[in-house]
């Protein structure tokens, strides 16, 4: 599967953005999906994940209650709705796919990665 992330940009503190990830292929529904982020000088960190079926989600504590992951298999899309953004959310955001059930929070559990989209939150 090939992944293409989009939707990043510059937003003020408290604002919202919706990231999108378009996947190629006809077997998208067989992949668990995740979002990770990497800030300058920091390691890539888990943000959110959704299982193959789309009925279970998992979030990092730092984004719980503010971010929502969802998927739309008919369009081969996964989304990350980000509300109440903070400067510490500034990072490059990556979508990732795994052939496993999903909900993993480790980057090495995901075999497929998109190119990343920059999110910058100004204070």
N, C-alpha and C positions, 0 to 999 in steps of 0.2 A: 504494500500500500504506500502511496505517496501522499504527503500532507503539505498543505499550504495554509499558513496562519496569516490573518489580517485583522485590521480593526484597531491597531494601536494608535497612539497619538499623545498629544499634550493636553492635560486637563488640570484644573485647579483642585486643590484639596476639597474633599466633599463631593466632587463630581462623579460621573459615571462613564463607563465605557463598556462596549460589548465586543469581545474578541470572537472571531469566527475561525474555524479550521475546516477546510475543504479536503476531503479524502477521495482518492481515486480508487477504482476497482469496484467489483460487484459483490464483494464479501465484507463490506464495511460493518455489517451487523454482527460479525463474528469477532470483532476486536473490542477489547476494553480500551478506553481512552483516558488520557490524562493531560493536565496542564502543569507545567513547571515554569520557574522563572529564575533568572540569573542577573543579579546586580553587579556592577563593576567591582572587581576585587573580591567577589564572594563566590561560593560554590553554588551550583544549580540546586534549587530547592523545590520540593513538592508544593503544589498549590491545591489541586483538586483532581478527582478521578471519578469516572462513572463506569459501571459495569456494562457488559455486552447488551443486556436487556434494557438498560436504562432506568431500572427501578431502584437502584442503590447508588448513593454518592458518598464520597469521602472528601473531607476538607482539612487543610492545615489549620491549626488553631488560630494562626494569625489572620486568617481570612474568613473564618466561620461566622456566619450571620451577615456577611457583607457580599460575598461572592456566591454565584450559583452556576453550576455546570449542568449542561443539558445536551441532548443529542437528538438529531432528526434524521433517522436512518433513510427515509425516503429521498432525502437530498444529500446523503453522505456528508453530513455536517455535524460538528460539535461546537458548542458555544461556551463562553465564559462571560457571564454578566457580572460586572464589577461595579459595586455601589460604594458610596462613602469612602472614596479613595483617599489614601494618605500618602505623604511623600515617601514613606518607607516601602510603598508598593512599586516604586520606580524600578524597572528592570526590563530586560528582554524576556518576553513570554514565549514559551514553546509548547506546541501541542505534540502529543506522542501517542503511539498505539502499541498495544500488546495483544498477542494471540491468546493469552491466558484469560481467565475470567474477568480480570480487571480489579480495580480498587487498590492497586499497589502504590506505595509511596516512595519507592526507590527508583532512581533513574535507570538502573541496570535491569529493571524488570521490563523495560520498554525497548523494543527492537527498532521501531520506526519513529523518525522525528521530522518535524517541519523545520523551516528555516528561521523562525522567530519573528516576533513583531515587538517594536519598542513601545513601552508605556512610560510616560514621564508625568509625574504628579508634582505640580508646583505648589509651594507653600504660600 
